[in-house]
Amino acid sequence: MAQLTAASLQLAYDHRVVVEDLDLTLPEGKVTMIVGANGSGKSTLLRGLSRLLPPQRGQVRLDGTDIHSLRGKELARRLGLLPQAPLAPDGVTVRELVTRGRYPHQGLFPQWTDQDEQAVAEALALTRTDELSGRMLDELSGGQRQRVWIAMALAQRTDVLLLDEPTTYLDVTHQLEVLDVVRELNRTRGTTVGIVLHDLQLAARYADHLVAVRGGAIHSQGAPADVITADMVREVFALEALIAPDPVTGTPMVLPLGREGASPRVPEEDPMTPAAAALESTAAPRADLASTAVPALEASPQLAFPLTVAARHMVGANLLRLTLTGPDLHHLGVGGPLLDVRIKLIIPAPDAREDHLAALRPDALAEPAAFEGWYRGWLQVDPAERGWMRTYSIREWRGAGHPGNLGPHPELDIDMVLHLEEPAVPGSGVAARWAAAAQVGDPITLLGPNARLVGPDYGGIEFRPGTARRVLLAGDETALPAICAVLETLPESFTGHALIEVPDAADAQRILTRSDVEVSWLPRGDAPHGTLLDPAVRTLLDERPELCAECSVGVPHEPGDFEEVDIDSTILWETTEGHGPFYAWLAGEAGVITGLRRHLVKELGVDRKQVSFMGYWRKGRAEG
């Protein structure tokens, strides 16, 4: 993740000022769409944000650093740009052009690596240009060339990606494909994206943050539903329009009223659809409207995804990786990087006779009350009939078409610790036993966030460093998937340490991270949990006091200043969003994490607002 900010920016061509005294921040890890009429200055703004056009006044900062102070390659590794009309040298093939996206990552003596090859292959696959890789660029249609340019930008793998009218020359199908690719890039890698787009409908559908520009200044900005109003369309585009919810996505839809401003003829439509409800809002309310069934995709923040096991293999000595897949999985997301997002697996029951999560299926229609009270109802059913709910983190999520996928649908990996106990106790170890016996093709239900309704502030995400760029992540093998997923999302601007205690040295995993976070694996063997993790954290903070030197609020002296947590009667779960230079995230066995909480907060005086503590499980207590 990265943040791009403009402050008091003035941009001009010779003496003609186009953008004046403009302040703008592209929200970190989100997709920002910049819209405006022709000549409004939106493309000029993008040129200024990317260093193509030096400012007459003001600054553009990337993670706090003036972009004009960065060397060319350093900036190109962190910020990518696809201009409106890029020029390519004659006689290059598609693959040769896409490989140029890796140029910023080459040293003085260029050496092609497996990582470079993977980046190019993934970019070609995501843009569906892999079949064109051997063709000459000048043989392609305008739409095909545009997709190749986008592939080159994706291969660059930057923290920030700026695109100026990327859907130009593309038909409707390929416009949606391109924007789907950009959104997937944003969600899987946390890339901060800024796009100039002329199509208001597409901007509203794909934007997390929307900026309307008029006369070189920001007219309005915020969530699409807040920005796209009849007044904004009139003032920015000189167009009279009606704003109604898109019947597919629920995002704002602009319905032009024509140059004469005549009222449109409203077609007869099923009053249950969002568009019809908006257009008929002046009619008398229907008495039965509250009892109307609505799609789960439009009303339930959580969905029950029916998945199957696509693959299973051991990752080290103690973790089993299950690859799960299903056609509806593209609806899972949080509008940003998944980080340590928690999901629930519903372990199948031996006596199941009906679907107790039918109302939450992605294709379901149900009464609105069903989306709010499903959990209370589910708990009333015998576990032998409904199954068991267990919490996990997603180790990796891959969209449809990813080169590493086994099939045509999106896939995700779940790493599960196999801690089988004998003899079996009813309700205990059910997830580990199911995983140990699971075979390819077996069904499983996953409860996860509905990408249409939730955003990056989704409650299932706890890693929230805020402005901090120096981090400490610490945990045992149960926290390993979450820590690895976070590290593989962090950009180069993050530094710090990750301490991961595992049962065996063979449990250490390869982590592909662009950050400068140093990873230490702590194999404890047959020793108790925390034997290595606890002293490792204490030693690190003792030997490197500068890590959290600015985090102390003073060691408490009064007994009431520190509240102990009784982990045998309650769950240790204290999470926060960082607000300083340092942020710590600790998770694992509750007893171990409680001890570290006491050390950091009570003994070292670390501000608890900069540390998240999570007791994932408790020794001696059944899972769940």
N, C-alpha and C positions, 0 to 999 in steps of 0.2 A: 504494500500500500504506500501511496505517496500523495503529497498535497502540493498543488500548484496555485500560487496566489499572485494577483496583480494589485499594486497599490499606487494610487494617484497616477495612473498610466495615461500618457498622451502619445498618440501615434499620428504620423503625418506623412504625406508624400510631398516632398519639397516643402512648400509653405502652406499646403492645404491640409489643415487638421481634420482628421477623420474620427479619431477617438480622443476624448478629452476628459481628464480627471476621473478615470474609471477605476473603481475598486471591485475586485471579483476574486472569489475563491472557488476552485473546483473541488467539491467535497471529496475527501479521501475515500478511495475504494468504491466510488459510485460513477454512474453514467450521467454526464451532464450534456444536455442538448441546448445549443444556442440557435435561436430562431429570430427572424426579422425579415422585413421587406428587402427587395433589391436595393443596394446602395446604403443600407443601414449601418454598415461598418462591421458586420459579424465576421466576415472572412479576414478583414484587416486585424480585428481583435485576435483571431487565431494565429495570424502571422506574428503578432507581437508576443503572444504567449509562447511561441516556439522558437524565438530568437531570429526568425527570418527578417523581421523588421525591427531595427533598434528603436527604442522609445526616445522621444524628445525630452520626456520628463517621466519620473516615476520608476518603479522597479517591478520585475517579475521574479518571484522566488520559488524555488523547488525545495521543499522541506527546509525552508528558512534560508537557503543559499541563493544569492543573486545568480540567475542563469548565465549572465554575461561574464561572471567570474570563473565559470567552469570551462575546462578544455573541451575541444570539439568531441573527442571520443567519449570523454566522461559523460557529457550531456547526452550523447547519442545512446549510451548504454542505459540511460534513465528516462529519456523522453524521446518518443517517436512521433513523426509527423507524416501524414499522407496529404499532400497539397491537392488543390482542385484539379490541376492539369499537369501531372508529373510527366517529365520527359525521360525517355530511355535511350541509351546508345543503340545504334543499328547493329543487327546481327547477333542479338542475344536470345538465348532460349528462355523459356519460362523458368526452368530450374536455376539457370545462371542468375537471373534477376532476383529470385527469391533468396538465393544464397548471399546476395549483397546485403541483406538484412543482418547478416552475422559479422559484417566488417567491423563495427565498433567493438566487438568482443575479441578481435584478433590483436596480437601483440606486434612488436617490431618485426619479428620473424613469424609470419602467419602459419598456424598449424591447425588443420581441420580436426576437430575432436568428435567423439560420439555425441556430446551435448549439442554441438553445432548441427550434426546430421539429424538428431532427434527434433531440434527446433524447426528445421526446414521441412522435414517429413510431416510434422504435426501441422504446420502452417498450410502446406499444400492440401492436406486432408481436410482441415477445417473449412477451407474455402472451396473445396471440391475442384481443385485445379491439378490434382495429382495426375489425372489422365492426360493433362496438357503439358506435362513437365518437359517433354522432349521437343515440343513445337517451338517455332520461332515466334517471338512476341508480336512482330509486325504482321503475322498471318491471322491473328485472332480478331474477333469482333470487339467492338468497344466495350460491351459488357464483360466479355471474358478478360480483356486487358485490365479492367478495373478490379476484378477479383484477384488477378495476379499481383497487382500493386498492393492490395490489402494483405495478401499472403506475405509479401516482403515485409510489410510493417509488423505483422504478427511474429515473423521469424526473428525480428529484432528483440522481442521479449523485454520490453521496457516497463518501468513502473507506471509511466504516464503515456497515454496514446492519444494524439490529437488527429482528427480526421475532418477534412473540409469537403463537404458534399460527397460522401463516399458512395452514395446510391445513384450518382449521375450516370447516365447511359444504361442503367439496368432496368429490366422489366420488373413488374410487381413481384413476381416469384423470387427473383434474384435480389431485389431490394430487401425482402424479408429474410432471405438466407444470410445476407451480409450482416444485417443488424442482429440476427440471432447469433452469428459467430462472435460479434463484438460483445454481446451481452454474456455469452458463455465464457469468453475470455475474462470479462470483469468478475463473474461469479466464481470461477475456478481459481484464478490467480490473484484476484483483488486489484487488478489494474485500474487505475484512475483514468477515466475516458472522458474526453471532450469532443463533441461532434457538432459541426455546423450543418444544419439540415433545413431544407426549404419546405419539407412536407410536415405540416402541423400534426396531422393524424399519426404519422409514424413517430414523430418526436414525442407526442403524448404517450404513445404505447410503450416506448422503450426507455424513456428517461426516468431516472431517479430524481434528478434535479433539472429544472428547465429555466433558461434565461432568455427573456425577450429583450431584444435590442432595438432602439429607435434613435436615429440621428447620432450615432456614436456613443450613446449612453444606455445604461441599463434601465429599461422601463419597469420591469418587474422580474422577480425570480423566486423560486421555491418549488414545491411539489407541483406536478402538472395540473392536478385538480384545483390548486389554488391560483395558478398563473393563467391558465386558459379560461378566460371569461369573455363574455360578449364585449365588455368595455375594452379589454386588452386587444382583441381582434380588431375592433373598430379603430383604436388609437394607433396601433402598430402597423396594421395591414390595410387600413382604410376600407374595411369590409364589414357590412352588417351581417351578423350570423347568429344562429341559435346554437347553444352548447348543450349537448345531451350525452349521457353515458354511452360508450361503445357497447353494443350488445354482446360482444365477444369477451372483451377484457375489462369493461367497466371504466376505462380511462376516458377522459374528455374527448368528445367527437365534435368537430366544427361543421355545422350545416349552413352553408352560405344562403342568405336570403335573396341574393340577386342584387343588381345595381339599383333597382327601384325600391329595394327594401320591402317587397311584398311578402306577406305571410305565406309560408309554404302550405301546400295541401297535405294534411296529415293522413297518411294511409291507414286503413284499418289494420290493426296489429293486435296480436295476443297481448292483453294488458299485463301479463305476467313478465314480459321482457323488460329489461331496464330502459331501453329506448322508448318504448311505449309509455312506461310509467312516467318518464320525464316529460314527454310531449303532452301527456294528459294530466299534468299536475294541477291544472286549474279546474279540472272536473271535480264533481262531488266525490269524496272518498268512498271506496267500496267497503262494506261492512266485513267482507270475508277476506280482505287483502292480507291481514296479519297471519292468516292460516294458509297462505299460498306456498306451495312447495317451491324451493329455489335450488339451483345447482350448488353442490358442495364447493366447486371451484370458485364460486362467487361469494360464498358466505362462511366457509369454515377455514380458520387459520391453520388448522392441522388436517392433513389428509392421511388416509390409511392406504398405503401403496401395496398392491398385490405383486409380489416379486417371486422370482425363482432363483435357486442357486445355480450360477453359471460355472463356477470353479471353486475348488478348495485345495489348499496346500499349506503346509507348515511354514511359518516364518520364524526360523530359529528353533529352539528346543521346546518352547512352552506356549507359543502363540499360533493359533490357527487363523489363516486368512480366508474369509468367505467372500467371493465376488457375487453380488446380487444384481439382477437385471429385471427390467420390465418396461413395456412401452409407455407407461404413464410417468416414468421417473423424471421426465423433463419438467414436470410441474413442481419438483422439489427444489427449494432455494430460499434465499433470504435477501435477494436483491443486492448481494455483495459477496465477499469471500466467506466460505463456510467456517473457517477457523476451527474452533473446538466445539462446533454445534453438536448438541445432544439429540439423539433420535431414540425411538423405542422399537424394539423388536418384540413382536407378539409370538412367543414360543407356542407352537401348535399344541392343542389339547388332545388327549387320546380319545375323548368321547364327543368331540365337536359334532353338532348336528345342524347348526345354523351360523350365519355370519353375523356376529354381534357388533361389527364395525361397518355394517352396510351403508349407514348414512354418511360415513366419511370417505367412501370410495371416490376417486376422482370423477367418475361418471355418474355419481349418485344425484338424485333429486330428493330433498327431504324438507320437512318443516323447519323453520329457523331454530325452534327450541331444541331440535335434535342435535344441533351443532354445539349447544351450550351444555346440555345435560348428559352427554353420552358417557362420560367417565363415571358418574354416579351410578348410572344404570349398569355399566359394564362391571363395576365392583360387586353388584348384587348377584351376579351369575357365578355358579360354582366354577372354580378354576379348572376342574376336570372337563368342563364344557367350553369355557371361554378361552382358556390358555393362560399364560403368565407373561407379564410385561417386564422387560429388562432394558436397561439404559446402556447405550454405547455411543462412541464417537465415530464419525466417518473418517477413515484413514485417507481415502482418496475418492473423488467423484469425477467421472469422465462422461462428457456429453456424447450423444449419438455421432458416429463418424470418427471418433477418436481412434488414432492408429493402434492404440494398445487394447482396444476392445475386442471381445471374443465374438460378438454378434452385432446386429444392427441397432440395438436399443442402448440408451444410457446405462452406465454401470457404476457401482460403487463398491468399495472394499471395506469390510469390517474385520478388525483384528480382535480375536477373542482369546482370553486366557483360559487354558484347559486346566482347571483345578478340580479334578474329579475326586470325590470322597467315597469311601466305602465304610459301612454299607450305605446304600442310598436312603436319604431321608425325604419323605414326601414334601414337595415344594422347595427343596433345597438343591442347588446344582442343576436345575432343569435346563438352563441355557447351555451350560458346558456339556451336558449329556446330549442335548439335541445337536449341538455343533459337532461333537465327536462322531455322531452317527449320520450326520447330514450327507446326502449324496447330490450330485449334479441333477438338476431337474426338480428337486424338492421345493415345495411352496413355502413362503414365509411372508408375513405381513409386517411392514415397516411404517411406523407413525412418524411423520416428519412435517416440516413447515411448508405451507402452500405458497409457492413463489409469487402468486398473483396478489396475495393479501398481506404478507409480512415483509418487513424491511430489515436492514442491518441491525436495528435495535431489538430484534427478536430475542425473547427471553431465554432461548436455549443456547445462546452464545455468552460465554463468560470472559473470554480473553478480550479485554477492552483497555489497551494501553493509553488511550487518549493521546496526549502530546508527547508521551515518553518515547524515547528511542533507545534507551538502555534498559534491558529486561533481564529478569531471572525466571526461568521456568524449571520447576523441580517436581518430580513425581516418580511413582513406581511403575510396574508394567501395565497396570490398569489405566494409567494416564499416558502411557507411551503413544497410543494412536493420536490422541488429541495434541500432544506436544509436537509430534512429527508433522501433523497436518498444519499446525500453526507455523512451524519453522519453514515449511515449503511454500508458505504464502508470503512471508515477510520479505520486504525489499532490502536493498543494499544499505539503506540508511539505519537499519537496526543493528545494535551491538549487544553484547552481554554473554550470558552463560545459560546452558541447559544441562541439568543434572538428572540422569535417568537411571534409577535402580532397577535391575532385572535379575531374574533367578540365575541366568547362565550367560556366559560371555557370547554364546551363539545367538542370543536373543537380540543383540545389537543390530540395528538396521541402517541401511544406507539412506541418508537424508539429503535430498537435493534442495539446498537453500541458497538464495542469493544474499542472504544477510551475513553479517560478520559475527553471528552468535556462535560461541564455541560450545560444542557438544561433548559431554563426558558421560561414558557408560560405566555403571557401577554394578558389576556382577557379584551378588552376595552369596552364591552357592546355597548351602543348607542353613545359613544364618537367618534369624528372624527378619521380618520386614523392617526397614528403617535402619538396619545395622550400619549401612554405608551412607544412605541418603542424609540422615540427620547430621552426622558429623561433617559430611561434605559441604552442606549448606552453611553450617556454622563456621567451618574453616575458611570457606570462600569469603564470607562477609568479614571475618576477622582479618584475613590477609589482604583483602581489597576493600578497605573501609570507604574508598572514594565511590564505590558502586552506588551506595545510598547515603552519601554524606549530606546531600541536600534534602533528605527525606525525613529526618528526625524531627519529632515534636517535643523531644526531651523525655528522658526516662521517667515514667510515672512514679511518684513517691507515695501517694495515698492508695491504700488497698482497694478502694472503690473505683480507682481509675482504670482498672483492668478487670474485665469480666471473664471468668472461666466458662468453658462450654462443657456441659455434661454429655459426652458423646455416647453414653449408654442409654440415655433417655431422649436425646434429640440429635438432629443431623447437623454436623459442622458444615455450614455453607454460608460464608461471608464473601461476597463478591462486590467489586467496585470498578469504576472507570478511572484510570490513572489521570492525574492532573499535574504532574511534575515531570522531571527528567527521567525518573526511574519508576519501573513497574514490575511487581513480582506476581507470579501465578504458581500456586503450589497445590497439588492434588495427589490423592492416593489413600492409603489406609488412614482412617480417622485418627487413631492414636498417634501416629507419626506426625501427621499434619498439625494436630493440636499442640504437640511439643514444639514444633517449629513456629507456630503462631505465638506461643508464649515467649519464645526466644526473640523473635523479631519485634513484637509489639511491646512486651513488658520489659525485656532485658535490654534491647537495643534502642527502644523508643521510636521505632519506625512508625510513621503515620499510617494507620490501617487503611486510609483512603487510597493508598498506593499499593496495596497487597490484596490479592484474592486468595482465600483459603477454601478448599473443597475436600470434604471427606467422602471419597468415592465409595468406600466400603468400610466395614468394621470387622476386625478379626474376631472370630467366634460367633458371628451373627450370620444367619442365612441371607443369601443374596436377595435383592429386591426390597 
